[in-house]
Amino acid sequence: MPIHTETRTLLTIVTEGVVENLLLADLDRLGVRGYTITNARGSGAHGLRDANWDAATNIRVEIICARAQAENLIEFLREHYFANYAMVTFLHEVEVLRPEKF
């Protein structure tokens, strides 16, 4: 039996852990239905983020939604976060089962 999937967009946000509560409040206010948060470590333009102390903690927020919503969220992040926080965003097209959840 073939599996029925639908295409959605996965928006991934990697940012400083210190912004988590503010970011989640904004995502909720902007109508995000769900997300997954994990701790993230790595190195980049802002140096090593190894989570050895709170100021060096990064988080990875993943949101599956419609493409238009993902683009609106990125625009909001660009306007309200990019200038003041280390933040990277990227998009992937994904196939989901149970599309009504997204």
N, C-alpha and C positions, 0 to 999 in steps of 0.2 A: 504494500500500500504506500503510495507516495506521501511524503510529508509536505504539508502546506506551510509556507513561510511568507512573510511580508517584509519589505525593506523598511528599515528605520535608520536613524543616524545615532551613532555613539559619539557623544561629546565627552572628551577627557580633559580635565583641568588638573594641572599639577601646580601647587602653590604652597606658600608658607603655612605651617600649621597654626600660627597665631591668628590667621584670618578665618579659621573654620567656622566659628559661631556666627560671625557677621555674614559670611558667604552663604551658609545654610539658611539663615533668615531671609536673605535676598532671594535665594532659589525658591524657597517656599512661597514668598510673596509674588514671585513671577510665575507661579503655577506649575512648577516641576512636580511631577507625580511620584517620583522615586529616584533614588541615587544609591550608589555604593561608595563608601569611603575606605581607603586603605592608607597605611603609612607608606611613605616613599623616601628612598635614599638615592643619592647620586651626586654628580658634579656637573656644573655648567657655568653659565655667565656670572652667576652670583657665588661661585666657589663650591666647595664641598658641603653637601648637606648630609651629614652622617647620623643625625638624631642623637648625638651624644649629650646634648642639652636642649632644653625646650626651644631656644631661639634658632636652633639648627634643624628643626623638624619640618618636614614637608608632608603634605597629604596629596593623595590622588583621588579625585572625585569623578565618577563615571555616571553619565546620564544617558539613557536611551530614550529618544523622542523623535518627533517629526523633524525633518530637515529645517523647515521654517523656524520652528521653536529653537533649535540649536543655533541657528544663525542669529536670532534675536538675543539669545543668551550671551553669545560671544560679543555682540555689539554692546550689551550692557556691561559686561566685564571689561571691555576695552575702555569704555567711558568712565567706569567707577573704580577699577582696580589696577589696571596695567601700569599706570604712572607711579603707584605707591607700593606695589608688592611684586615680588618675584612670582611670575605666573606664566605658565605656558598652556595653551589650549590647542587641541587638534581634533579632527573629525574623521570618522570611519563610517562607511556604509556597512550595515550589518543586516543579516536575515534573522528574524525572530519568529518563534512560535508564540501563540497566544498574543497576537498584536494588540488586542483590546487592553492589555496591561500597560501599554506605552502610549 
